[in-house]
Amino acid sequence: MTKPTPTKVDMEKLVSLCQRRGFIFPGSEIYGGLSSCWDYGPLGVELKRNIKQAWWRAVVQERDDIVGLDASILMHPQTWEASGHLKGFTDPLVECKSCHLRWRVDDLAGDSCPSCGGELTEPRLFNLMFKTFMGPIEDEASIVYLRPETAQGMFVNFENVLDTTRKRLPFGIAQIGKAFRNEITTGNFIFRSREFEQMEIEFFVKPGSDKEWFDYWLEERFNWYVKLGIKKENLKLRQHMKHELAHYAKACYDIDYLFPMGWAELEGIANRGDFDLVQHAKYSGKSLDYFDEETKEHIIPYIIEPSAGVDRSALAFLCDAYAEELAEGELRVLLHLHPTLAPIKVAVLPLSRREKLVALAKQIYADLRQSWMVDYDDAQSIGRRYRRQDEIGTPFCLTVDFQSLEDEQVTIRERDTMNQIRLPIAELRRTLQAKLGGEPLFVLPPGGKIWKEGENG
Ligand code: ATP
């Protein structure tokens, strides 16, 4: 068998769909937008919530060795001294003497400004942390930083979690939250922005078992994307070269995705050794060690950190799901989103606006909304309505027609195959539960019938 080749989607088409259908808007658009800030619209917010929920489920809910945390974005300024961010979180940067645009040195191909060809200054170091002031007085003593990663909140709470949960090594802390980086170059839609969301795990292990756990998490995290529908051929693991490793890291791999602009990092997995707990113990003066009951020794755990971006994941899931095909001689745009991630799970479509039909359709709509995000659409032809749902990735459409009033059945249509069957209304909830949960689609009941859109059922 030949290996499937990686595929790339056109970014412009995706951005346009995201804006047109209410996934993602430019931030502060009525004021002309704010560079690299994005607002998630009604569908985008659902997609993002579903991604975060799927992650939380996989790493917290379904495991007994990881607990959750929601730490404050503003942290004691010493946190950033201890972590090395105040000194080390810098990028060398050059400025164009003519147009004054700034560029990351490692992004430059030549030695002139990529925008206007002007002469560039010598590189200067630029700290990526956003600075602000705590309280009414804006002086040195009140400087605080917006966190550039969620990780530090988990390190400083290591003892709190240990004391309150009675977890023993190996165990982890997981957190989802906003992070801020005053990136010099942003772009590629939501790939790199200055305000973004991370999903991070800090997994504490006994020194010596770190290599094994590192390999475990590489596989676990890679498979998470595949399970949620990303094509394997569009993902790869990339080992960091020695010179790329952060000062604290013993090893690091990126899970790269084939974004429209090329292969780029989706998630980083690092073996941070004991760096973080040693540093915070040193700067806080508090002991952050762990008493090993077996060996009766105090040890400093090593940390394996899988660190993912919510926005980059959203972009990867959208890119991977986007497809165009010909259906009945017309272009059909669709998002093959995994049902777990699809913003809307089911759409209820009454065939006409006649009172009796509407009453039944609204009743079904009200009932299913108790369990899922459901859409109700009665505008334009049924074909148009199917296309609207395909384009936002809705896995199932239910058509309520005049026959439904008599036989208490509706037509259920599946997004990817466009197959349809009739199903008793009383069975809807159970069937949808199973199918949205991954049951094979359309196992026919005896005497049942499948037909394609456009054919008569
Ligand atoms: P890059 O090299 O792309 O700047 P990084 O190596 O600095 O990323 P990490 O510090 O490892 O990124 O952060 C972990 C994850 O957080 C990344 O894999 C990415 O998904 C997300 N992330 C980091 N920076 C940004 C950003 N500016 N915008 C959106 N997501 C980000």
Boltz pocket constraint, residues with backbone or C-beta under 6 A from the ligand:
constraints:
  - pocket:
      binder: B
      contacts: [[A, 149], [A, 181], [A, 183], [A, 190], [A, 191], [A, 192], [A, 193], [A, 194], [A, 195], [A, 196], [A, 197], [A, 198], [A, 265], [A, 266], [A, 267], [A, 268], [A, 307], [A, 308], [A, 309], [A, 310], [A, 311], [A, 312], [A, 313]]
      max_distance: 6.0
